[in-house]
């Protein structure tokens, strides 16, 4: 009976956490980097101390939202990489998936990658500048694993795959950030140029023996 009660309490806590993250998402979609703990608590119909009880501080809430959105992005990137198509098409689809994600929810992207400082939001304890880097590192490691499993880069395969993974993520982030701000070209044109930049060695590389095709 006690185990069942604990399980029920855990499910209730998980459900409440999801509801709070959904409320935070709504505020972020409206306010972008300026989303504050006060506004999120008001959206959720609770007081700020209760929000702190669930997430600790704005950094804790940020990390929870980052995991939520990064997981969704990674699912989309993996689907594009594993689609039944030629390699060049999958490279372009993967780049486009990333750009579609930041274009569809620019306020969420700005909240995650360009968070406002405490003087703008009234929140305390949110160290601007150190929160977005783990997201990019996670994306880089995930992409590196995919490359290592699928592409034969010779005797230094795993080492090269890690360099490529983080390099490609850095390129996508920098190019996507510039494109989202200035819109100098269409999304399709940006995808084509970035794919051209990547294509040389990828076109020559074979598939890894025993691994999925890329």
KEKOLKOL-640308 format. One line per 3 residues: for each residue x, y, z of C-alpha. Coordinates in nm, 4 decimals, always signed. Example, Ala and Ser with C-alpha at 12.3 -4.5 7.8 and 13.67 -1.06 7.14 Angstrom:
<atoms>
+1.2300/-0.4500/+0.7800; +1.3670/-0.1060/+0.7140;
</atoms>
This chain:
<atoms>
+0.0000/+0.0000/+0.0000; +0.2838/+0.2406/+0.0892; +0.4580/+0.1689/-0.2427;
+0.1357/+0.2335/-0.4325; +0.0878/+0.5586/-0.2443; +0.4442/+0.6702/-0.3215;
+0.3953/+0.5829/-0.6890; +0.0758/+0.7872/-0.6959; +0.2492/+1.0830/-0.5334;
+0.5339/+1.0603/-0.7840; +0.2901/+1.0534/-1.0766; +0.1100/+1.3541/-0.9306;
+0.4398/+1.5410/-0.8875; +0.5463/+1.4555/-1.2438; +0.2114/+1.5734/-1.3789;
+0.2375/+1.8982/-1.1827; +0.5895/+1.9540/-1.3154; +0.4676/+1.9037/-1.6733;
+0.1868/+2.1537/-1.6146; +0.4344/+2.4104/-1.4792; +0.6663/+2.3594/-1.7770;
+0.3715/+2.4079/-2.0130; +0.2856/+2.7321/-1.8317; +0.6495/+2.8388/-1.8621;
+0.6413/+2.7576/-2.2338; +0.3399/+2.9832/-2.2820; +0.5156/+3.2735/-2.1086;
+0.8377/+3.2157/-2.3036; +0.6419/+3.2131/-2.6311; +0.4975/+3.5503/-2.5306;
+0.7950/+3.7187/-2.3612; +1.1006/+3.5420/-2.5014; +1.4230/+3.6075/-2.3068;
+1.2332/+3.8487/-2.0818; +1.0211/+3.5699/-1.9330; +1.0344/+3.6074/-1.5546;
+0.9644/+3.3723/-1.2661; +0.6880/+3.6105/-1.1526; +0.5143/+3.5915/-1.4906;
+0.5507/+3.2120/-1.5069; +0.4123/+3.1696/-1.1543; +0.1164/+3.3940/-1.2421;
+0.0521/+3.1967/-1.5621; +0.0530/+2.8734/-1.3610; -0.1767/+3.0206/-1.0941;
+0.0741/+2.9717/-0.8127; +0.3105/+3.1830/-0.6057; +0.6776/+3.2207/-0.6903;
+0.7919/+3.0271/-0.3796; +0.5964/+2.7246/-0.5041; +0.7671/+2.7553/-0.8425;
+1.1028/+2.7672/-0.6622; +1.0062/+2.4543/-0.4702; +0.9745/+2.2644/-0.7987;
+1.2766/+2.4047/-0.9855; +1.5004/+2.5737/-0.7281; +1.5578/+2.8947/-0.9239;
+1.5352/+3.0324/-1.2763; +1.8439/+2.8319/-1.3719; +1.6662/+2.5112/-1.2689;
+1.3568/+2.6043/-1.4685; +1.5734/+2.6988/-1.7662; +1.7482/+2.3593/-1.7568;
+1.4162/+2.1764/-1.7423; +1.2831/+2.3709/-2.0411; +1.6123/+2.3176/-2.2253;
+1.5886/+1.9395/-2.1825; +1.2265/+1.9468/-2.2986; +1.3050/+2.1371/-2.6194;
+1.6412/+1.9745/-2.6887; +1.4834/+1.6283/-2.6658; +1.2208/+1.7306/-2.9218;
+1.4854/+1.8788/-3.1530; +1.7048/+1.5686/-3.1283; +1.4091/+1.3471/-3.2173;
+1.3561/+1.5555/-3.5300; +1.7244/+1.5520/-3.6247; +1.7477/+1.1748/-3.5820;
+1.4385/+1.1254/-3.7970; +1.5914/+1.3400/-4.0726; +1.9245/+1.1550/-4.0525;
+1.7544/+0.8149/-4.0700; +1.5034/+0.8962/-4.3443; +1.5048/+0.6670/-4.6514;
+1.6791/+0.9073/-4.8897; +2.0158/+0.9765/-5.0512; +2.2901/+1.1054/-4.8190;
+2.2893/+1.4580/-4.9614; +1.9122/+1.4782/-4.9131; +1.9464/+1.3653/-4.5524;
+2.2167/+1.6247/-4.4861; +1.9892/+1.8965/-4.6223; +1.6882/+1.7607/-4.4313;
+1.8863/+1.7630/-4.1068; +1.9980/+2.1224/-4.1555; +1.6441/+2.2219/-4.2489;
+1.4994/+2.0479/-3.9414; +1.7167/+2.2624/-3.7169; +1.6272/+2.5839/-3.8992;
+1.2557/+2.4995/-3.9023; +1.2667/+2.4454/-3.5250; +1.4219/+2.7846/-3.4472;
+1.2060/+2.9614/-3.7056; +0.8830/+2.8105/-3.5726; +0.9491/+2.9168/-3.2104;
+1.1944/+3.2082/-3.2227; +1.1039/+3.3301/-2.8743; +1.1843/+2.9890/-2.7266;
+1.5131/+2.9853/-2.9189; +1.6049/+3.3306/-2.7888; +1.5137/+3.2348/-2.4329;
+1.7399/+2.9301/-2.4525; +2.0301/+3.0847/-2.6428; +2.0112/+3.4540/-2.5496;
+1.8677/+3.4670/-2.1959; +1.8026/+3.8082/-2.0438; +1.9982/+3.9097/-1.7362;
+1.8511/+3.9527/-1.3885; +1.8107/+4.3288/-1.4226; +1.5667/+4.2751/-1.7107;
+1.3548/+4.0050/-1.5476; +1.3815/+4.0841/-1.1778; +1.4979/+3.7295/-1.1039;
+1.7975/+3.6419/-0.8894; +2.0643/+3.3754/-0.9242; +2.0517/+3.3300/-1.3016;
+2.4076/+3.3365/-1.4330; +2.3777/+3.4605/-1.7894; +2.6305/+3.3170/-2.0335;
+2.6812/+2.9689/-1.8913; +2.3415/+2.8135/-1.9638; +2.3330/+2.7741/-2.3417;
+2.6745/+2.6079/-2.3772; +2.5615/+2.2693/-2.2327; +2.2809/+2.2563/-2.4902;
+2.5243/+2.2966/-2.7771; +2.7630/+2.0424/-2.6246; +2.4821/+1.7910/-2.5909;
+2.3768/+1.8417/-2.9533; +2.7411/+1.8098/-3.0601; +2.7899/+1.4819/-2.8734;
+2.4659/+1.3365/-3.0089; +2.5562/+1.4273/-3.3665; +2.9095/+1.2929/-3.3167;
+2.7664/+0.9578/-3.2106; +2.5455/+0.9433/-3.5190; +2.8408/+1.0241/-3.7477;
+3.0676/+0.7693/-3.5763; +2.8057/+0.4960/-3.6201; +2.7238/+0.5699/-3.9816;
+3.0238/+0.7199/-4.1623; +3.3639/+0.5592/-4.2213; +3.6186/+0.8347/-4.1658;
+3.9195/+0.6064/-4.1632; +4.1479/+0.5041/-3.8754; +4.0619/+0.8174/-3.6728;
+3.6889/+0.7661/-3.7135; +3.5717/+0.8305/-3.3559; +3.8023/+1.1277/-3.3056;
+3.7033/+1.2825/-3.6375; +3.3337/+1.2179/-3.5667; +3.3524/+1.4166/-3.2417;
+3.5272/+1.7049/-3.4159; +3.2698/+1.6960/-3.6942; +2.9749/+1.6686/-3.4560;
+3.0701/+1.9731/-3.2518; +3.1862/+2.1639/-3.5585; +2.8608/+2.1066/-3.7454;
+2.6508/+2.2055/-3.4440; +2.8599/+2.5209/-3.4032; +2.8100/+2.6010/-3.7705;
+2.4341/+2.5415/-3.7531; +2.4033/+2.7529/-3.4402; +2.6082/+3.0460/-3.5702;
+2.4536/+3.0440/-3.9173; +2.1025/+2.9912/-3.7822; +2.1401/+3.2710/-3.5280;
+2.2585/+3.5139/-3.7968; +1.9852/+3.4023/-4.0374; +1.7057/+3.4298/-3.7788;
+1.8082/+3.7860/-3.6948; +1.8712/+3.9200/-4.0470; +1.6875/+3.6877/-4.2894;
+1.9391/+3.7649/-4.5662; +1.8360/+3.4624/-4.7759; +1.5569/+3.2079/-4.7837;
+1.5767/+2.9038/-4.5597; +1.6165/+2.6786/-4.8632; +1.9097/+2.8863/-4.9905;
+2.0804/+2.8762/-4.6513; +2.0336/+2.4975/-4.6344; +2.1846/+2.4557/-4.9819;
+2.4911/+2.6674/-4.9029; +2.5541/+2.4944/-4.5692; +2.5158/+2.1526/-4.7314;
+2.7673/+2.2572/-4.9994; +3.0118/+2.3494/-4.7226; +2.9749/+2.0075/-4.5582;
+2.9513/+1.7941/-4.8644; +3.3134/+1.7440/-4.9781; +3.4368/+1.4797/-4.7323;
+3.0883/+1.3434/-4.6671; +3.0436/+1.2679/-5.0357; +3.3668/+1.0660/-5.0393;
+3.3227/+0.8772/-4.7112; +3.1803/+0.5268/-4.7104; +2.9308/+0.3784/-4.4662;
+3.0592/+0.2150/-4.1487; +3.0691/-0.1656/-4.1771; +2.7818/-0.3189/-3.9860;
+2.6318/+0.0179/-3.8988; +2.3257/+0.1976/-4.0348; +2.3689/+0.3666/-4.3697;
+2.4289/+0.7391/-4.3932;
</atoms>
